[in-house]
Each structure stands twice: as structure tokens, then as C-alpha cells.
């Protein structure tokens, strides 16, 4: 059978300098001092994957295992440090929905510009346009600026555009938690239809039931390497067993922690880690800095994480994950920016992660918060679904009020 995607001996390195300049003055005065040195992190190591035409391959693994990096390399958004990647046909990506949408453009204008960026001709976009609008259920709003859209409308349009780009290869990275439950079901049905039409699909998801029902094979990535690739049921079972471990902690984390001598280890149903860096408090704030547990869709949110250091750890990665009530992961933010971890931890401190536009549909969401080593291999402290908040849509409520 014809091979659609092939990664051969692929390595990906991220590099950064300890003394990267923070302003123009440092950039000029410190030039000679920075010519050498720096640190590096290998996000992927010797990846060999072959995907047959029409096959659906699932990619699973913990955060930081290399799943998204693999898709970005296949899509061409990144280039490998070593090795090579070959794709037999045009690739469509669903990595970050709505990237490139302009707030002052209408839905129609964003569909056309987004389609052109994706490599479609104007004729192809024109032919697909009615289907895109119908699927997104935006017939009455397609000529309004997207800044007037609710979060659900925005995400439906972005998903519909991505799913209707007629490409033989489709890459999906946790992009199925869109809109309300009925629309999510519609998205999943469409995905099965695309699969049955012979499209080659690479799917990254923490939703293992989706992986089991949709994928022909699965690839388990761990610390940037392929741990297993092959039978879906066998590998998903092994991965689930490791994830649960004893009391919910990954087996790998237990083994690493057991070798740390006197380091304290906590494991439970909702918290685990070595506690070398502890999360002491998490607060959600709006754009005015007011602590809240209810946010309007599309608004700004900041997550303040108060921490305390109990060891010589100087660098770490702080990560926040958002999930719907049904457990579907829908958003993830962290301090791993351009391959650079958060540096110079104080004995006590607070870091803040910001989301400029909270593009989530109405409902209750839970939050996971974690602190990791700079290679994502060790968990210092992880709070699983320990926090929650509610999202409401003012525009939807106003529309209902006018309708009634």
C-alpha cells in the first residue's frame, strides 16, 4: 500500500541561551559575551513512523512527550534538526483553530483568506463555501465581523473551514472539543466520514475512547521517543495502566521518585509529585485583576500560580490544562515558550499565565495545574481537576432574550 507520511530518523532540538537579552541595551552591550554557550533540549529523538494512505494513526503520551512537535514537523511548521519527513500529498492541519482569523474581517472574508493560506485556490474556496457555512450553522452571521461572534460561533467557523479543506492528509491536535455537545457529535461524525472517504489522519488526543474507536494503529510517545507503535487495544491498555499507576500517579513518576532518597513523594487520586516545587494556591482573575470563578466567553483570563521551592531546583515548567465536565481536554497553556522554561525560581513566588481570548463554549470547566522539570520527565507537583470555573455567553443570552 502507498505510504502517505513517513518520518525517518527524525530528531528535533530546541535551543536557548541563559543570557538571552531582555532589552535593546543588553542586546548591544552583551553581544560578545553571548557568542558561545546556551542550553538545548531534544524534543524528539530518532522518530521513525510510517503511515499508509487511508490509515488513521493515533498519537498518545503525556504532556511534553512530543506529540504536537511531531505534527508540526509533518505539517511543515517546523523543520527537523536531523532526519527527514516525506508526505505524499497536500496536508491540512487542525492544530490551533482560528489562527490567522482577523477580528474586523467578516466570517466570509476570514474563510477566503484562511483557505488561501491553507493552499486552496479561490475557485476551490468558492465551491466549498456553502458547505463550510452550513456546517458551522452561521448562515445568518457569515457577513458580520468575527469580533461580534460568540466563542462558540468563532470556533465552529474555524473547525468547519479546517474540516472542509479537501486534503488527502489531515493532522488533528486536540481540536474536537468545539461548541456544544450536539455540535461536537456532529464534528465526530464528520471525522468518521472523512476517514471512510480514504483520508489519511494523524490524531493527537488524550480522549482514549476516541483513539480506540477511530484509529487503525496507535503510536505511544514518551520523552520524545517512540515507546510502542502498533495494535490500538494493546497499547492503549498499557498506556492507561501506566497513567493510573498506584493511586493515579504515572508508574514512571513513581520509579523516578523512589530513587530520590529523602525527597518527599505524594500520590493520590487528585495530586501527585515529588513536591520539590509545590503549588500553594491557584487564583483565576479577569482583565481587571479581580479574582473570579465565572467568566464571559471571549474575555481575558489570567491564572496566578503561587509556588514554594523545597530543593535546589532553579528552572521548571508550569502548565495549566482545561477540561470540560465530560473530561474532554480543550485547552492547554504553559510557560514552555520557544523551548525556554521558567527560570530562577525563588524560594517562594507567583507566576501568571494569561489567555487573551477565552474561546470556550458555555459550561463548567475543570483545571489541572502542574509543575515539571525542564525536560518534562519529572513531576514536581500536579493537581488534577482541582479547580473549576464557569463560562457564560452574554451575546447568546441577549439573543435568547430578544427571541422571547
N, C-alpha and C positions, 0 to 999 in steps of 0.2 A: 504494500500500500504506500502511496505517496506520502512523504514527510512534509508537514506544514510548518513546523517550528523545530529548530534544532539548536541547542546550546552545547558547545563543545569546549570543555576545559575552561569555563568562564570564572574569572576572579574579578572582584570589584573592590578597589581600595578607596577609602576616604582619608584625606589628609588635612591637617590643620597645624597652625603654629601656636605655641604657647604665648608668644608675644605679639599676636596679631594686633595691629594698631587700632585704637578706638577712635581716633580723630585724625585730621589732616596733619597737625603738628607732629604727632607721634609717627605718622607715616613717613614724613620727610626726615625727621631727626634720627629715627631708628632704623633707617634703611639698611645700613651696612651691618648692623647687629642681627638683622633677621635673614641674612642671606643663607644661613645654614640652620639646621635643627628643625624641630617640629615633631609632631606625632602623627601616627597613622592608625587606621582601623580597617580591617578587611571585613567588609560586609558580606561578601560571598567568596567561597573557596572551592575551586575545582568543581563547578557545577556542570553536570552532563545530563541533559534532558532531551528527549526526542518525542515529539507529539505528532501522531499520524493525522492526515487530513480527515476531518469529520469527527475526530475524537474530542472528548471533554476531559481535561485533566484538572483535578483539584489540587490546590497548594495549601497545606496546613502547617501549623507551627506556632510557637509562642511569638509575642511581640518581639521584634528585633531579630527574628530568625532569618530574614532575607526575602520574604515573600514579595513585598511591594517592590523591592530593589530588582528582583528577577523580572517582574512585569515591566518595570520602567526600562530595563535593558532591552527586553524583547520589543517594546514599542518604539525604541529609538530615542527616548527622552534622556537616556544615559548611554554611555559607551563603556564597554568592559575594559578593565585595566589589562587583563590577559584573556586569551581565548577568543572565540568568535561566536556569533549568533547569526543564524540564517532563517529567514521567513520566506515562504514560497509565494505569498500573496499579500495583498493590502491588509493592514491591521487597523481595527477600530478599538479604541480604548474607553473604558469606563473606570478611570482611576480617581478623578476628582470632579464630580459632576458640577457643571456650571462654570468651570474655569474659562475665563475669557468673555463671559457674558458682561455686557455693559449696561449699567443701571438705567441710563437715559435712552437706550435703544428700546424699541418695541420688541415684543416676542417674535414677530415676523422677522425683523431685522437681525435679531440675535440668532435665529435659526439659519438664516442665509450666511451670515458671517461665520458662525460656528461650523456649518457644513463645508464652507470653502477652506477653513483652517484644517478640517479633517481630510481634505483632499478630494472632495466631491466637485463636480462641475456644476455650473448654475442650472443646467438642464436637469441633472440628477436631483438637485435640491428641489427644483420646481415640481418634479414628478412625485417626490416623497412628501412634500409639504402637507398636503391634505391628511395623509395618514399620521404624520407627526402631531398635528394639531388635534386630530380626533382622539388619538391615543392619550394625549395629555389632558384631554377634556377642557380645552381652553378656547373653544370656538368664539366665545363672547368677549375674550380678553386678549386675543393674539395681537391686536394693533394698539394695545396700551403699553406704556413704558414698564419694563420689568420691575422698576422700583416701586410700582404700585401693587405688585403681586404679593400674595401671602407666601410664606416659606414653602407650603405645600405646592402651590402653583409653580413657583420657581423650580423646585426640584422635579416636578412632573415634566416640565418642559425640557429640562436638561437631560433627564433619563430618556424621554421619548426621542430626542434628537440622537442620542448615542445609540439607542437600540435600533434605529431605522437607517443607520449608515450601513449600506449593503456591502460589508467587507467579509471576505472568506474566513478571517481570523478575528476573534473577539476576546479582549482581555478585560476581566472584571475584578475589581478590588473592593469588596465590601460595599457594593453600590445598590443593594436590593432593598434596603430599609428606606423606601421612598413613599411619602404620602400616608394616607390612612390604610387600614388593613385590607379593604377591598381593592385599593389600587396596588398594594404590594402583591396581592394574589394575582392580579392582572399582569404585573411585571414578571412574576414567576412563570405564569402560563406562556407569556411571550417568549421567555427564555427557553422553555421546553420546545416551543415551536421552532425557534432558530436552530436549536440542536438537531431537531428532526429534519430540518432543511439541509443538513450537512455542514453547518458552520463549525469550524474548529474553535473550541472555547478553552481558555485557561481561567479558572475561577479561584480567587483567594477568598476564603470565608472562615469565620470562627463558628458558623452555624453548621455543625457536623451532619445534621439531618438533611440539609440541602446538599452537602457534598455527597452523601450516600445515595440520595435519590437521583442526582443529576449526572454524576461523574462516572466515567468508564474506568479510570485509574486515579490514583492519588499519589502525590509526592509530599513527603514529610520532610520539612527543612528544620534544621536545628543548628544554631550558632553559625549560620552561613554555609552549612554543608547539607548535602542530601543524606538523610539518615536512612530512609526507605522510600522505595517507589514501586508501585505495583497494585495488588488487589485492594479494592476500596475497603471492604469489610474488615479484612485482617489488619490493615494499617490504621484505620480509624479506631478500631478496638484497642490496639496497642497505644495509640496516642491518648485516647480517653483515659486509659488505665494510668498512664504516667501523669496526666494532668490532675487526676483525682488524688493519687498517692495515698498517703495516710492523713485523713482529716482535711483533704482538699489541697494539699501542697504538692507541687510537682516533685516527682521522685528525684530528678536531677538536683533540685534545690536542697532536698534532704541530705543527699550524699555529700554535696559540697559543704553544707553546714556542719555535718558530722565531723569533718576534718579540720574544723577551725578551733580546736582546743576549747578555750574557755568562752568563746563567743556565745552569747545567748541566742537561743532559737525559739521562735514562737510559731506554732502551727495550729490552725483551727479552721472552722468552716468558712469564716469570712476574713481571716487575717493570717498572713504568714511572712516569714523573712528572718534574716539574721539579726535585725534591729541594730546594726552598726550605724545606720541613719534611721531615725524614727519620725514618722508623720504624727505630729501632735494635734493638729487641727486643720480643718478644711472649711473655707468660707467662700460662698458664691456671692458676687457683687455685680450690680448693674453699672451702667456707664457713669453714674454719679458717685460710685463707690459705696452705695448703700447695700448692706447685706440683705439678700432675698432668697426665697425658695420658689418664687413664681416669676416667670419671665415671659415677655411678649416675643412671639416668633419674629425673627429678623433683627432683634436688638443685639447689643453688645453685652458680653458676659466676661467677667474675669474670675479666675479660680485662684484664690490665695491658699498656698500650702505652707503651713508653719511646721518647721522641722527642728530636730535636735540631733547633733552628731555625737556618737559614743565611741568613736575609734579614730584611726589616723586617715580615714578616707577623705580625700580632698576634692574629688570630682564625682559626679553622679548624673544620672538621667532621671528627671521627674516626668511621669506620664499620667495622663488622665483619659479614661475611656468612658463613653456614654452608651447606654443600652436602653432599649425600650422595655416595657413591662414584660414582654414575652421573651426577653433575653437576647434579642437580636442586636448586635453591635452596630451602631450607626455613626459614630464619630470618635476620633482619637486625636489628641494633641499631646505634644511632649516638648522637652527642651533640647532634643537632639536636632539642632539646626545646622544644616550643611555639614553634617559629620562632626559637630563640635558639642561635647557635653557641657553641662553646667559646671563651672569651675569655682575653686576657692570657697568651699563650704565653710561657714562659720560654725562655732560650737552650737549656736542657735541662730536661726534665721527664718526668712519667709521668702518664697519665690511666687511669682504670679504668672499664670498663663492666661492669655486673652483670646477670645473668639470675637472677631469684628461683627459677624452676622450669624446669629443663631438660626441656621436654616434647618429647623426641625418642625415637624407637624405637631398639632396639639396632642397633649397626653402627658403621662408621668414617665420620667426617666430616672434611671439609677446611674451612679457614678462609681467607677473603680479608680483608685489612686495608688500609684506605685512609685517606688524609688529603686533604681537599678544601678549596677556597676556600668562603667563606660562601654563595656562590650556586650551589655545586656545579659551576661551569663549568670550574674548573681542577683538575687532579690534581697534588698536590704529591708524593705517594709512594703507590704501590699495589702490594701484594704479593698475587699471585694464587695461591690454593691453596698457600700457603707453609707452612701449619701444619696439624696434624691431631690428632684425639683420638678416643677410643673411648667409646661409651655402652653400659652393660650394665643389665639389669633384674634386681634382686635378687628381686623378687616372682615373676618368671617362672621364675627358676632354682629357687626354693623349691617352686613348683608342680610343676615337672618332677621334682624330687627326690621329692616326695610321691607323684607319679603312678607313679614307677618303684619 
